Amino acid sequence: MYYSGLVRNFVLTLSKRHVSSSSGLGCGSTMLVTPLPSQFNQSMFNNVVASNKLIANYLRLGDMDSALQVFDKMTVKSTVTWNSILAGYAKNLGNFEVVRQVFDKIPEPNSVSYNIMLACYLNNFGIHRARAYFDVMPVKDTTSWNTMISGYAQIGLMGEARMMFLAMPEKNTVSWSAMVSGYVACGDLDSAVECFYAATVKSVITWTAMITGYMKFGRVESAEKLFQEMSQKTLVTWNAMIAGYVDNSRAEDGLKLLKTMLETGAKPNAVSLTSVLLGCSNLSALQLGRQVHQLVCKSPLSSDTTAGTSLVSMYSKCGELKDASKLFVQIQRKDLVSWNAMISGYAQHGASEKALELFDAMKNDGMKPDWITFVAVFLACNHAGFVDLGVQYFDAMIRDYGIEARPEHYACMVDLLGRSGRLSEAKDLIKSMPFKPHPAIFGTLLGACRIHKNLDLAEFVAKNLLALDPSSATGYVQLANIYAAQNRWEHVARIWRSMKDNNVVKTPGYSWIEIKSVVHEFRSSDRLHPELVSIHKKQNELEKKMKMAGYIPDLEFALHDVEEELKEQLLLWHSEKLAIAFGLLKVPLGVPIRVFKNLRVCGDCHTAIKYILAIEGREIIVRDTTRFHHFKDGSCSCSDYW
C-alpha cells in the first residue's frame, strides 16, 4: 500500500530529526527497535481489527517502537489505526510537531482524530490556542466540548466554562463532573451544589467531586449524607471521605472509615493510609497511628515507599524518633520524600548531627536534595546553634545546587542568626531578600528580639510586621511580651487597646496529651477539665518539692500586671504544666509522658520541667511549634538553646 511506505519513511525521518529528544517516545529514542515475535506472519497484518488490537496493547505497555512496526506491516489501515498512533505520540508533552505531522497524513480524520489534536493543543499551548483550534474544527462531539470545559475549569475560568457548558448540544456525566469539580476547586461551593443537584446524569465522579467540596468547606455532615446515599463507591470516593475527615480535625473518624472500608472488601492504597496518618500526625495521636501501622503491616502496602514514608513522618511528629528511624531503615526503595521526612524528623527532635549525617548519606546515595531538604538542614543547624555551618549550607544551596532561596529558607536563616544574637545580620539578610518579606519572617526576628531583650529593634520589626499584616496577633503579642518583661505596663496596656481597636484576637495557648487513645486538652488556668481538682493537688505537691530543690519561678513569663503571688499561680497553671501533671497521674511508670503545645513552650515551664524530672524520675517529651524537647536525666535535648 502507498501509505505503508509513506509512513515508514515519515517515521524514520522523524526518528532522525528527534533523536536527541528526551520525551522517551519511539520516534525520539535511540533505543533499538524490538523485533516482533516470529509467530506474527504477514497474514495477521492483513486483519485490521487484530492489528489494531496489537497496536493498542503495545501502546498500553509504552512500547511505541513495536506499535510502529505493526503499523508499517499493515496492508490496510483504518482511521482507528491512525488514531492509535496519533494518540501514542500525543501522550508526551513537547511532541506537538510530530503529532501534527501524523495528523496531516490521516486520509479520513474523524472526531476522535480532532479530539486528540485538541487535547494536544491544550496540553502544549494552553486554553486559548486550544479554543482557537476548537472553533475551526469541522467535526465536534461531546468529548470536544468536555475537553474545553475541563480546560477552562482547571485554570479557574468558570465563567468561560459555564458558557461552553450552556452552549454544548448534549451533556453527559463528564460534562457535569467537570463543572462541579471546577466550582469546588475555585471555592464556589454554592454554584457546585446548584450544578450537582441540577445534573440530569451523575457518575461516581460527580458524587465524589461534591463530597470533596463539602469537606473542603467544613460541611462534614452534608458530605456524610451524600456518601451514605451513593450506591457505588470507588477507592477515590473512600479516600475523599477519609482525607476530608482528617482536614476537618476528625482523624479518628477517618480511621473508623478506613476500617469500614476494609470490611466491605475495598482495598486501601497509599493515599488512604497517608491521609489517616497525616491526621494522626496533626493530632499527635500516637495510638491511632499505631493502629494504622498494624493495618499497613497486614496489607500489600507493607513494602510501599509512600506508606512507609508516611509512617516515618507520623512517628517523628508523635515523638517516637526511634520507631521512625527503624522504619526508615526498612524502606527498601527510598525516594527523596523518604530522605526528607527522616532528616526533618531528626532536626525537629534536636538530633542535629544525625540529621546532617543523613543529609551527607543521601547525597552519597546519589539523591539530589530539593528545597524541602534544605529547610530541614537549616532547621537542624538552627536547633544546634551551628550558625556558620548554616550560612555555608545556604550559600551552597544556591551556588552548588541551583536552588533559589524561598521565604521558608530565609525564615530559617533569620531565626538561625537571630537566635544566636546576630540580630543586625538577620536584619540585613531581610533587607537583601529578592522579594517582599513574608510577615512570618518579621515574626521570627521579633521573637529573637524578645530572647535578647532588644527593644529598639523589636519596635522597628513590629512596625514592619503590622504594616504587612495589620491583623497579625504575633506583632502585638511579642511586642507586649517584651514590654511586660521590662515592667513597662503602660505600653502593654496600649498594645492590648490597639489590638482591641483593630479587632485582632490573640491565639489562645493550649496543650494536649493522649491517654488511652483519648486526647485531653488544657488551656492556661483551665477550669473545664473534669479532673482539675486532682491535677491542682498534684501541682501543689510538685511546687513545694521544686522550691525545696531550688526552683525559682521566672516571673518574666507571667505577663500580667498583678502581685507576685498571683504571678506564681498563673505560671503554675500554664497549659503545659497542667498537661504534665495530668500525665504524671495517668501515664504508667516507665512510659514517656508526651505533651504537645500549639505555641512555643515558655521559659519558666522549660526550667520547671527539669525539676519535675528530678523529683518524679520520669521522661517527658514536649513538642511545641518549633521542635521537640526531650527531657531526661535532668536535662533537655535542646541543651537550653531554643
C-alpha positions, 0 to 999 in steps of 0.5 A: 500500500502507498501509505505503508511506505509513506509512513515508514519513511515519515517515521524514520525521518522523524526518528532522525530529526528527534533523536536527541529528544528526551520525551522517551517516545519511539520516534525520539529514542535511540533505543533499538527497535524490538523485533516482533515475535516470529509467530506474527506472519504477514497474514495477521497484518492483513486483519485490521481489527487484530492489528489494531488490537496489537497496536493498542496493547503495545501502546498500553505497555509504552512500547511505541517502537513495536506499535510502529512496526505493526503499523508499517506491516499493515496492508490496510489501515483504518482511521482507528489505526491512525488514531492509535498512533496519533494518540501514542505520540500525543501522550508526551508533552513537547511532541506537538510537531510530530503529532501534527505531522501524523495528523496531516497524513490521516486520509479520513480524520474523524472526531476522535482524530480532532479530539486528540489534536485538541487535547494536544493543543491544550496540553502544549499551548494552553486554553486559548490556542486550544479554543482557537483550534476548537472553533475551526474544527469541522467535526465536534462531539461531546468529548470536544466540548468536555475537553474545553470545559475541563480546560477552562475549569482547571485554570479557574475560568468558570465563567468561560466554562459555564458558557461552553457548558450552556452552549454544548448540544448534549451533556453527559456525566463528564460534562457535569463532573467537570463543572462541579469539580471546577466550582469546588476547586475555585471555592464556589461551593454554592454554584457546585451544589446548584450544578450537582443537584441540577445534573440530569446524569451523575457518575461516581465522579460527580458524587465524589467531586461534591463530597470533596467540596463539602469537606473542603468547606467544613460541611462534614455532615452534608458530605456524610449524607451524600456518601451514605446515599451513593450506591457505588463507591470507588477507592477515590470516593473512600479516600475523599471521605477519609482525607476530608475527615482528617482536614476537618480535625476528625482523624479518628473518624477517618480511621473508623472509615478506613476500617469500614472500608476494609470490611466491605472488601475495598482495598486501601492504597497509599493515599488512604493510609497517608491521609489517616496518618497525616491526621494522626500526625496533626493530632499527635495521636500516637495510638491511632497511628499505631493502629494504622501501622498494624493495618499497613503491616497486614496489607500489600502496602507493607513494602510501599515507599509512600506508606512507609514514608508516611509512617516515618513522618507520623512517628517523628511528629508523635515523638517516637524518633526511634520507631521512625528511624527503624522504619526508615531503615526498612524502606527498601526503595527510598525516594527523596520524600523518604530522605526528607521526612527522616532528616526533618524528623531528626532536626525537629527532635534536636538530633542535629548531627544525625540529621546532617549525617543523613543529609551527607548519606543521601547525597552519597546515595546519589539523591539530589536534595530539593528545597524541602531538604534544605529547610530541614538542614537549616532547621537542624543547624538552627536547633544546634546553634551551628550558625556558620555551618548554616550560612555555608549550607545556604550559600551552597544551596544556591551556588552548588545546587541551583536552588533559589532561596524561598521565604521558608529558607530565609525564615530559617536563616533569620531565626538561625542568626537571630537566635544566636544574637546576630540580630543586625545580620538577620536584619540585613539578610531581610533587607537583601531578600529578592522579594517582599518579606513574608510577615512570618519572617518579621515574626521570627526576628521579633521573637529573637528580639524578645530572647535578647531583650532588644527593644529598639529593634523589636519596635522597628520589626513590629512596625514592619510586621503590622504594616504587612499584616495589620491583623497579625496577633504575633506583632502585638503579642511579642511586642507586649511580651517584651514590654511586660518583661521590662515592667513597662505596663503602660505600653502593654496596656496600649498594645492590648487597646490597639489590638482591641481597636483593630479587632485582632484576637490573640491565639489562645495557648493550649496543650494536649496529651493522649491517654488511652487513645483519648486526647485531653486538652488544657488551656492556661488556668483551665477550669473545664477539665473534669479532673482539675481538682486532682491535677491542682493537688498534684501541682501543689505537691510538685511546687513545694518539692521544686522550691525545696530543690531550688526552683525559682519561678521566672516571673518574666513569663507571667505577663500580667500586671498583678502581685507576685503571688498571683504571678506564681499561680498563673505560671503554675497553671500554664497549659503545659504544666497542667498537661504534665501533671495530668500525665504524671497521674495517668501515664504508667511508670516507665512510659514517656509522658508526651505533651504537645503545645500549639505555641512555643513552650515558655521559659519558666515551664522549660526550667520547671520541667527539669525539676519535675524530672528530678523529683518524679524520675520520669521522661517527658517529651514536649513538642511545641511549634518549633521542635521537640524537647526531650527531657531526661536525666535532668536535662533537655535535648535542646541543651537550653538553646531554643 
